[in-house]
């Protein structure tokens, strides 16, 4: 996330009004609901994780145990269990 100086984009009256509430501090202004993007939509991360999860589930179906999957994919056993359960639900 980058920062933009309020002085450069907002009218001075608005900057002064904001300064009555927060002076010299950082403030986050959230996106409008209609402009929000879903997680991972700007990168390939979502697709990469979906592929990884699918591979984990295939390995699980091929007989690999949770602890071995955790070591292979560098995840906790609890994360592997969560992924396996999620992938099982997709199959239903």
MDTraj code that builds the backbone (N, CA, C; nanometers):
import mdtraj as md
import numpy as np

residues = "UNK UNK UNK UNK UNK UNK UNK UNK UNK UNK UNK UNK UNK UNK UNK UNK UNK UNK UNK UNK UNK UNK UNK UNK UNK UNK UNK UNK UNK UNK UNK UNK UNK UNK UNK UNK UNK UNK UNK UNK UNK UNK UNK UNK UNK UNK UNK UNK UNK UNK UNK UNK UNK UNK UNK UNK UNK UNK UNK UNK UNK UNK UNK UNK UNK UNK UNK UNK UNK UNK UNK UNK UNK UNK UNK UNK UNK UNK UNK UNK UNK UNK UNK UNK UNK UNK UNK UNK UNK UNK UNK UNK".split()
xyz = np.array([
    [0.0848, -0.1162, 0.0000],
    [0.0000, 0.0000, 0.0000],
    [0.0896, 0.1228, 0.0000],
    [0.0539, 0.2203, -0.0804],
    [0.1324, 0.3433, -0.0839],
    [0.0549, 0.4555, -0.0151],
    [0.1279, 0.5554, 0.0269],
    [0.0676, 0.6692, 0.0943],
    [0.0657, 0.7885, 0.0013],
    [-0.0395, 0.8654, 0.0105],
    [-0.0540, 0.9877, -0.0678],
    [-0.0721, 1.1025, 0.0302],
    [-0.0015, 1.2113, 0.0086],
    [-0.0162, 1.3267, 0.0968],
    [-0.1547, 1.3883, 0.0766],
    [-0.2270, 1.4033, 0.1860],
    [-0.3618, 1.4598, 0.1806],
    [-0.3594, 1.5994, 0.1187],
    [-0.2549, 1.6768, 0.1485],
    [-0.2443, 1.8140, 0.0948],
    [-0.2472, 1.8153, -0.0580],
    [-0.1992, 1.7054, -0.1190],
    [-0.1888, 1.7006, -0.2649],
    [-0.3198, 1.6642, -0.3337],
    [-0.4152, 1.6079, -0.2589],
    [-0.5369, 1.5622, -0.3269],
    [-0.6666, 1.6156, -0.2661],
    [-0.6618, 1.6640, -0.1432],
    [-0.7831, 1.7106, -0.0767],
    [-0.7836, 1.8626, -0.0638],
    [-0.9009, 1.9208, -0.0645],
    [-0.9090, 2.0663, -0.0412],
    [-0.8562, 2.0994, 0.0981],
    [-0.7926, 2.2134, 0.1132],
    [-0.7308, 2.2526, 0.2402],
    [-0.8331, 2.2539, 0.3533],
    [-0.9576, 2.2923, 0.3229],
    [-1.0621, 2.2954, 0.4249],
    [-1.0870, 2.1553, 0.4810],
    [-1.0856, 2.0564, 0.3932],
    [-1.1074, 1.9183, 0.4363],
    [-0.9885, 1.8680, 0.5180],
    [-0.8680, 1.9030, 0.4768],
    [-0.7479, 1.8638, 0.5517],
    [-0.7537, 1.9233, 0.6918],
    [-0.7907, 2.0485, 0.7012],
    [-0.7995, 2.1132, 0.8324],
    [-0.9073, 2.0494, 0.9192],
    [-1.0182, 2.0111, 0.8592],
    [-1.1248, 1.9437, 0.9333],
    [-1.0770, 1.8084, 0.9856],
    [-1.0088, 1.7329, 0.9015],
    [-0.9549, 1.6025, 0.9431],
    [-0.8539, 1.6208, 1.0554],
    [-0.7739, 1.7275, 1.0475],
    [-0.6727, 1.7538, 1.1501],
    [-0.7345, 1.7798, 1.2885],
    [-0.8598, 1.8205, 1.2931],
    [-0.9242, 1.8383, 1.4235],
    [-0.9479, 1.7039, 1.4917],
    [-0.9554, 1.5963, 1.4135],
    [-0.9773, 1.4620, 1.4681],
    [-0.8485, 1.3823, 1.4820],
    [-0.7605, 1.3983, 1.3847],
    [-0.6347, 1.3230, 1.3846],
    [-0.5282, 1.4112, 1.3207],
    [-0.4297, 1.4489, 1.3988],
    [-0.3302, 1.5458, 1.3542],
    [-0.1936, 1.4795, 1.3422],
    [-0.1467, 1.4669, 1.2184],
    [-0.0127, 1.4140, 1.1966],
    [-0.0014, 1.2635, 1.2096],
    [-0.1112, 1.1922, 1.2102],
    [-0.1108, 1.0463, 1.2216],
    [-0.1532, 0.9853, 1.0880],
    [-0.1308, 0.8557, 1.0750],
    [-0.1753, 0.7844, 0.9561],
    [-0.3202, 0.7429, 0.9740],
    [-0.3930, 0.7463, 0.8655],
    [-0.5326, 0.7047, 0.8674],
    [-0.5585, 0.6190, 0.7444],
    [-0.6341, 0.5137, 0.7625],
    [-0.6690, 0.4261, 0.6504],
    [-0.8106, 0.4594, 0.6066],
    [-0.8290, 0.4822, 0.4802],
    [-0.9619, 0.5072, 0.4255],
    [-0.9987, 0.3845, 0.3424],
    [-1.0978, 0.3080, 0.3873],
    [-1.1319, 0.1833, 0.3173],
    [-1.1946, 0.2093, 0.1809],
    [-1.1839, 0.1088, 0.0963],
    [-1.2464, 0.1150, -0.0360],
    [-1.3977, 0.1129, -0.0218],
    [-1.4647, 0.1672, -0.1199],
    [-1.6091, 0.1526, -0.1275],
    [-1.6391, 0.0054, -0.1521],
    [-1.7515, -0.0397, -0.1023],
    [-1.7883, -0.1812, -0.1140],
    [-1.7865, -0.2288, -0.2598],
    [-1.8344, -0.1455, -0.3506],
    [-1.8410, -0.1859, -0.4921],
    [-1.7035, -0.1903, -0.5588],
    [-1.6003, -0.1345, -0.4943],
    [-1.4655, -0.1352, -0.5515],
    [-1.3746, -0.2404, -0.4894],
    [-1.4263, -0.3138, -0.3915],
    [-1.3436, -0.4141, -0.3244],
    [-1.3139, -0.5304, -0.4179],
    [-1.1940, -0.5836, -0.4040],
    [-1.1513, -0.6994, -0.4823],
    [-1.1429, -0.8186, -0.3898],
    [-1.1705, -0.9349, -0.4425],
    [-1.1592, -1.0550, -0.3603],
    [-1.0120, -1.0891, -0.3393],
    [-0.9856, -1.1599, -0.2281],
    [-0.8489, -1.1941, -0.1931],
    [-0.7834, -1.2750, -0.3045],
    [-0.6621, -1.2364, -0.3421],
    [-0.5863, -1.3100, -0.4420],
    [-0.6215, -1.2755, -0.5849],
    [-0.7147, -1.1842, -0.6064],
    [-0.7580, -1.1536, -0.7429],
    [-0.6523, -1.0765, -0.8222],
    [-0.5597, -1.0103, -0.7542],
    [-0.4568, -0.9335, -0.8241],
    [-0.3319, -1.0136, -0.8564],
    [-0.3246, -1.1375, -0.8093],
    [-0.2066, -1.2218, -0.8323],
    [-0.2516, -1.3632, -0.8663],
    [-0.1569, -1.4516, -0.8830],
    [-0.1875, -1.5929, -0.9082],
    [-0.1933, -1.6741, -0.7796],
    [-0.1830, -1.6082, -0.6663],
    [-0.1743, -1.6789, -0.5386],
    [-0.2925, -1.7712, -0.5161],
    [-0.4130, -1.7242, -0.5414],
    [-0.5329, -1.8059, -0.5192],
    [-0.5257, -1.9338, -0.6034],
    [-0.4890, -1.9217, -0.7315],
    [-0.4801, -2.0384, -0.8195],
    [-0.3697, -2.1330, -0.7734],
    [-0.2573, -2.0775, -0.7306],
    [-0.1469, -2.1610, -0.6830],
    [-0.1855, -2.2385, -0.5577],
    [-0.2570, -2.1739, -0.4668],
    [-0.3009, -2.2422, -0.3451],
    [-0.4070, -2.3477, -0.3758],
    [-0.4959, -2.3185, -0.4699],
    [-0.5959, -2.4180, -0.5094],
    [-0.5289, -2.5417, -0.5696],
    [-0.4271, -2.5199, -0.6516],
    [-0.3533, -2.6311, -0.7108],
    [-0.2801, -2.7105, -0.6037],
    [-0.2154, -2.6402, -0.5103],
    [-0.1462, -2.7071, -0.3992],
    [-0.2443, -2.7907, -0.3178],
    [-0.3589, -2.7333, -0.2850],
    [-0.4583, -2.8053, -0.2053],
    [-0.5094, -2.9292, -0.2787],
    [-0.5270, -2.9163, -0.4079],
    [-0.5694, -3.0308, -0.4889],
    [-0.4627, -3.1406, -0.4875],
    [-0.3359, -3.1010, -0.4971],
    [-0.2263, -3.1981, -0.4908],
    [-0.2219, -3.2670, -0.3544],
    [-0.2437, -3.1899, -0.2487],
    [-0.2453, -3.2476, -0.1139],
    [-0.3557, -3.3525, -0.1046],
    [-0.4721, -3.3199, -0.1553],
    [-0.5849, -3.4129, -0.1472],
    [-0.5584, -3.5395, -0.2291],
    [-0.4984, -3.5232, -0.3456],
    [-0.4638, -3.6411, -0.4277],
    [-0.3656, -3.7312, -0.3531],
    [-0.2634, -3.6690, -0.2919],
    [-0.1671, -3.7469, -0.2138],
    [-0.2361, -3.8180, -0.0981],
    [-0.3309, -3.7507, -0.0347],
    [-0.4067, -3.8090, 0.0767],
    [-0.4868, -3.9300, 0.0269],
    [-0.5526, -3.9146, -0.0860],
    [-0.6304, -4.0252, -0.1420],
    [-0.5416, -4.1416, -0.1843],
    [-0.4165, -4.1104, -0.2199],
    [-0.3210, -4.2145, -0.2580],
    [-0.2586, -4.2837, -0.1370],
    [-0.2989, -4.2408, -0.0153],
    [-0.2557, -4.3115, 0.1040],
    [-0.1562, -4.2408, 0.1931],
    [-0.1149, -4.1205, 0.1580],
    [-0.0216, -4.0488, 0.2454],
    [-0.0940, -4.0075, 0.3730],
    [-0.0259, -4.0196, 0.4851],
    [-0.0853, -3.9815, 0.6129],
    [-0.0638, -3.8322, 0.6382],
    [-0.1449, -3.7772, 0.7272],
    [-0.1453, -3.6335, 0.7555],
    [-0.0059, -3.5812, 0.7909],
    [0.0639, -3.6514, 0.8804],
    [0.1965, -3.6043, 0.9228],
    [0.2949, -3.5995, 0.8062],
    [0.2892, -3.6975, 0.7178],
    [0.3780, -3.6981, 0.6008],
    [0.3434, -3.5839, 0.5054],
    [0.2150, -3.5586, 0.4892],
    [0.1726, -3.4476, 0.4034],
    [0.2193, -3.3139, 0.4623],
    [0.2100, -3.3022, 0.5933],
    [0.2539, -3.1792, 0.6593],
    [0.4030, -3.1543, 0.6337],
    [0.4818, -3.2589, 0.6428],
    [0.6263, -3.2446, 0.6156],
    [0.6520, -3.2113, 0.4697],
    [0.5831, -3.2814, 0.3805],
    [0.6054, -3.2613, 0.2373],
    [0.5706, -3.1187, 0.1938],
    [0.4606, -3.0646, 0.2460],
    [0.4120, -2.9336, 0.2017],
    [0.4467, -2.8198, 0.2986],
    [0.5240, -2.8520, 0.4025],
    [0.5689, -2.7516, 0.4996],
    [0.4505, -2.6787, 0.5642],
    [0.3505, -2.7568, 0.6044],
    [0.2326, -2.7039, 0.6717],
    [0.2116, -2.7790, 0.8018],
    [0.1302, -2.7255, 0.8887],
    [0.0969, -2.7960, 1.0122],
    [-0.0020, -2.9087, 0.9814],
    [-0.0061, -3.0056, 1.0699],
    [-0.1012, -3.1165, 1.0533],
    [-0.2439, -3.0629, 1.0523],
    [-0.2710, -2.9632, 1.1347],
    [-0.4049, -2.9035, 1.1410],
    [-0.4411, -2.8393, 1.0074],
    [-0.3460, -2.7731, 0.9429],
    [-0.3722, -2.7125, 0.8121],
    [-0.4012, -2.8196, 0.7076],
    [-0.3267, -2.9279, 0.7126],
    [-0.3507, -3.0378, 0.6183],
    [-0.4906, -3.0953, 0.6400],
    [-0.5287, -3.1148, 0.7657],
    [-0.6626, -3.1661, 0.7960],
    [-0.7708, -3.0730, 0.7407],
    [-0.7518, -2.9438, 0.7580],
    [-0.8479, -2.8455, 0.7083],
    [-0.8587, -2.8519, 0.5559],
    [-0.7438, -2.8634, 0.4887],
    [-0.7416, -2.8701, 0.3423],
    [-0.8090, -2.9979, 0.2935],
    [-0.7777, -3.1101, 0.3567],
    [-0.8377, -3.2382, 0.3167],
    [-0.9896, -3.2321, 0.3330],
    [-1.0349, -3.1783, 0.4442],
    [-1.1789, -3.1669, 0.4683],
    [-1.2454, -3.0773, 0.3640],
    [-1.1806, -2.9649, 0.3324],
    [-1.2341, -2.8727, 0.2309],
    [-1.2441, -2.9421, 0.0947],
    [-1.1382, -3.0147, 0.0590],
    [-1.1376, -3.0827, -0.0710],
    [-1.2407, -3.1967, -0.0748],
    [-1.2592, -3.2652, 0.0378],
    [-1.3627, -3.3701, 0.0456],
    [-1.4998, -3.3124, 0.0176],
    [-1.5255, -3.1957, 0.0742],
    [-1.6558, -3.1304, 0.0554],
    [-1.6786, -3.0958, -0.0914],
    [-1.5723, -3.0606, -0.1631],
    [-1.5852, -3.0315, -0.3054],
    [-1.6301, -3.1535, -0.3834],
    [-1.5846, -3.2713, -0.3394],
    [-1.6179, -3.3962, -0.4078],
    [-1.7637, -3.4364, -0.3911],
    [-1.8263, -3.3867, -0.2849],
    [-1.9644, -3.4273, -0.2559],
    [-2.0662, -3.3659, -0.3469],
])
top = md.Topology()
chain = top.add_chain()
for i, resn in enumerate(residues, 1):
    res = top.add_residue(resn, chain, resSeq=i)
    for name in ("N", "CA", "C"):
        top.add_atom(name, md.element.get_by_symbol(name[0]), res)
traj = md.Trajectory(xyz[None], top)
